[in-house]
Amino acid sequence: MPTSIAPTAAQRRELGDELLRDLMTPDARAAAFASRDGYARVAPVPSPGGAGLSGIRRRWTVGYSPGVATIGVGAATELLMQCLAHVSDHGGGEVTLWRQGVRPDDDRVADNVGLEPDRDLLQMRIDLAPTLDDAGPDPDPDSHSDPDSHSDPDSGRGAGSVDAERSESNDDRVDDSSDESIRVRAYRIGDDDRAWLALNNAAFANHHEQGGWTLERLRARQREPWFDASWFLVAIDLHTDTMVGFNWLRRHPAGGGDPEMGEIYAIGVDPAAHGRGLGRRLARAGFDRIVADGVSTGLLYVAADNAVARALYESLGFTVTRTDRAYTATVVTP
């Protein structure tokens, strides 16, 4: 099956670079399909333990873009049927389809091919322009990067992806307390890699996308052109000299009708440090970093059923601007 079929620029925007990165994984089992206006691609999800392990069901990612709203339910259904048939022909497995900015017909198309709604992801934004207008000297110099924090991620000091539910907070308390024993500073490539991996995997131990990161996965993300260590904040407990939280930010250039934005790409708190207000403090430190670089719109994603995290973000001024939806199914071989 051809994999060289490429999406148009409009289809790439609709799919989003996060999903495209996963779909474009260099794997011979990946496949792409196209109709007059639509595009779809299916690719296996890399297994952290290696493909083909006994008892491990392969996972697949599917993405499709109608290209234009008039493609119709029938044409979209045909594209997805081709993707699922490809999965069946290549050993079957668990399939996840993500739709960014879910449309009324998406549920119908998914139902036509046996995919069921699994979870929703909310895009939330905040206008930081008032903060930008009032910005003076940064009250927390530790929230900015040290000159040596801009280490070359390809220098061998780096250590490995954040997927769809990347902005979900795991801090189970919403309060406004401060803690002078905490220092927020920029991430130090190499020095912080293993500590961050341990923290992230503990914070998201039950999260099938954000948990289970490896050193290789972190290194790959540090090689992304958008990665900037000065936009990756970590909270250090000065009493124990341990990392207890992080706020990984990402800068998005203006385009497609959207302004330049600063995204809370992933935020997490050590389960042992819950109740210290770190989620709120890290979010605000992130705002300071974004505003300091002249960006006036904040962005994040949060699981629709994460009421605590959503309440935190709404209390900070975020509002919902889009809903993304994941559909899932188990595909078997003939």
N, C-alpha and C positions, 0 to 999 in steps of 0.2 A: 504494500500500500504506500503511495507516495507521501513523503513528509516534506517535500519542497514547496508545497502550496503555501503561499505567504498571505497573511492578513493585510488588508489595506490599512492606511493610516487611521481612518475612522474606526475600523474594527479593533485595531491595537488600543486605541483610547478607550473603547468600550470594555475590552477585556481587562485593561489595567496592567501595569508592569509587574505587579506581584504575581498575578495569575499567569501572565505570559512567561515569566521566568520559570515557573514550575512546568508549564506546558512545553517549553522549548528545551527541556532537558535533553542532552545528547544521548538518545536511547533508540536502538533500532526498532523497538516495539512501539514507538510513538507513531501516530498517523494523523493526517490532516485531510479534511474534506471541504468542498466548497460547492455552493449553488450559485445562481445568478447574482444574488445579493448577499448571501450568508457565508459564514466561515465557521468551522468547528475543528477542534483538535483534541486528541486524547493522548495521555502519556502516563506511564507508570510512575508511581511515587517511589523514589529511592528508598530501599530498606536499610535501616541503620545496621542491621545484622547480616546484610547480604541477601541477595535474591535467592529464592528457591529453598529457604530453610524449611525443614519439616514442621508442619503444623502452623506455618505463617501464611495467612491469606494475603495475596498481593493487593495493593491499593492502587487505584487509578484516579487521575484528575482529568476532568473534562471541562472545556470552556467553549462557548459558542457566541457568535455575534451575528445578529440578523443583518447588520450593515445599514439597513433602512427599516423603519417600523412596518413597512408594507410587505415584508417577506411572507407573512402569513403563518398561521399555526401549522398548516400542512407541510410547508417547506422546512420550517424549523424542526418539526417532528422527524422528517426524513434525515436531516443532518445528524440528529442525536441517535437515531436508530442505527446509522452507519457507525457511529462511535461505539455504541454498545455491542454491535455485532463484532467489531474489531476486538473488543475486550474478550468476548466469548471465544473468539478464534485463537486468542493468545493466553489461554489458561484461566480466564475469568477473574473474579475478585470483587473487592468493595470499590464502588465508584462514587465519586463526589463531584457534582456539578455546581459551580458557583456562578450566580448571576448578579452582576453589579447594577444597582438601581433597578430592582425587580419591577417588572411590568405586569399588568393584569393577565396577559396571555401566558406568562411564564409558568404558572401553576398548571394550566391546561396542557402546555407542551410537555412538561415533565410527567404529568399523569398519563399522557398518551404513550410514553415509553417505559412506564413502570418506575419512575423516580418519585420519591416522596420528600416533601419539605422536612428538613432536619433541624436547621437552626437559622436564625436571622442575626445579621450583624448591622449595627447602626453606625452610620457615619455622622459625626457631630462636629460642629465648627463653632468658633468663638471669634468675635471681632476684638482684636487687641489694639486697635487704633488709639483708643483713649489712653491706654498704657504707654503706647509709643509716643504720643504727643507729650505726655508728662514725664517721659523717661529722663532721669538724671543719672548721677553716678550709681553704679550697681552697688546695692547695700551688702552683697555677699560676694566678695571677690573669689571665693572658692567655687562659685558656680560657673566660672569661666575657665578656659583651658590654659594650662601652662604651655610655654612655647614648645617644650619637648613632647607634648602630647600628640603632635601631628606626625607621629612616626609613620614611615612608609609601610602600609599593610603588606607589601610584598617583600619586606626585608627579612622575613623569617621570624620576626618577633610576634607576629599575629597568632591568633589561635583559632570557628565556624558557623540559620534562616529563621526568619520570622514569617509566619504564614497568616492566613486570613484573620484570625482573631487576635491580631497583634497588639491592640491597645487595651486588652482586657486587664484590669487591675485585680490583683489577688489580695489587696489589703482589706481586711474584713471590718475595719472601723472607719467611720467618717467623723473626724474631729479636727480641731484647729490648734492643737497643742504644739508647742515648740520644744525643742530638745537641744540644749547647748552642747551635748556630748556628740552630736552628729555634724559631720562636715560633708558638704556637697561639693564635689569637684569633677573635673573632666576625666573621662576614661583614659587609661594609659595602656596602649596596645602592647601586648606581651606581658607586662607586669600584672595586669588585671584579668587576663584571659581565663585562667583556671578558677579564680575566685568567682568571676561572673558566671561561668558555666555551672559551678556548684550551686550558686544562689538561684539562677534562673531555673535549673532543673528541680530544685526543692520547691520554689515558689509555684511552679506549674507542673507539679508531679503528676497530676491527673488530667492534664491538658494535652490532647493528642497532637496538637500542632505546635504549640509553644514549648512544650516539654521535650525532654530527651535530646537536647542539643549536644553535638559533638564538637571537638576542636576543629575538625575539618569544615564543619558547617559554619562555624564562626569565622574561620579564615576566609571562606568563600564570600560571606557577607561583607567582610572588611575590604574585599577587593572590588565591591560594587562602586561605580563612579560617584554615587551620591554619598558614600560613607564619609563622615567627618567626626573624628574623635572629640572635637570640641562641642559637638552636639550630642554627645553620649555622656550623660551625667550619672554619677554613682554616689551613694550615701555611705560614708564610712563611720562606724562607731569608734570614737576616739579612745574609749576605755579598753576595747578589745582589739582595736586595729583590724576590724573585719568589715567586709562589705555587707550591708544590710538592706540595700535597696538600689534601684536604678531607674532612670528615665532615658530611654534611647529615643532621640529625636531624629527626624528626617526633614530635609528641606526640599520642597517641591517648587520648580519654576512655574511661572505663570504660563497658561496654555489651555486651549479648549474651552475658553470662556471663564476659566477659574483664575483667581489672583495667585500670586506667589504665596505659598503656605508653609507653615512649620507644623509638622505632624508629631504627635506623641506616638511613636512607632511601636514601642513596647514599654510597659512600666510594670515593675514588680517589687514586692517587699518580702523579705525573709519571713516565713511563717512565725519564727520565734520573736520577731520584732513588731508583730501586729499590735495595734492599740497605741502607737506612739505618734500617730499623725503623719507618718512618713509619706503615704500616698499623696496627701494634699501638699505637703511641703515639696516633694519632688515635682509635682505638677506645676507649682508656682515657680520653682527654680527653672523649669523648662520654659515657662512663659518669659522669664527674664532673659534666658539665652536667646530665644526667638526674637524678642523685641530688640535686644542689643544689636542684632544683625539687620535691623530695619524691616523685618517681616511683620505684617499687621494682621494676619489671619492664622488662627490656630486650628488644627485638625486632629481628630482621633477616631478610632473605631472601637466599639464596645459591643459585646454580646447582648442581644436584646433582653435575655433573661437574667442578666447580671444587675439586679436591682441596686445593690450597694454601690457598685462602680458608677452606674448611671446617675444615681443620686449625688455622688461626689462631683461628677463632671457638670451636672446641671447646677449645682450650688456654686460652681466656679464660673458659670455663665455660658456653658455650651448648650447648643440646641441641635436637634436632629435635623439633618439635611438630606439623608438618603438611607434606604434600607437595601442591604445585600442579602441574598438568600442562598443557602446551600441545600441541594437536593441529593439524596443518597439512594443507592440500591445495591443489592448483591447480584452479580451476573455470574451465571454458571456456564460451563462448557457444554457443547451439544451432546 
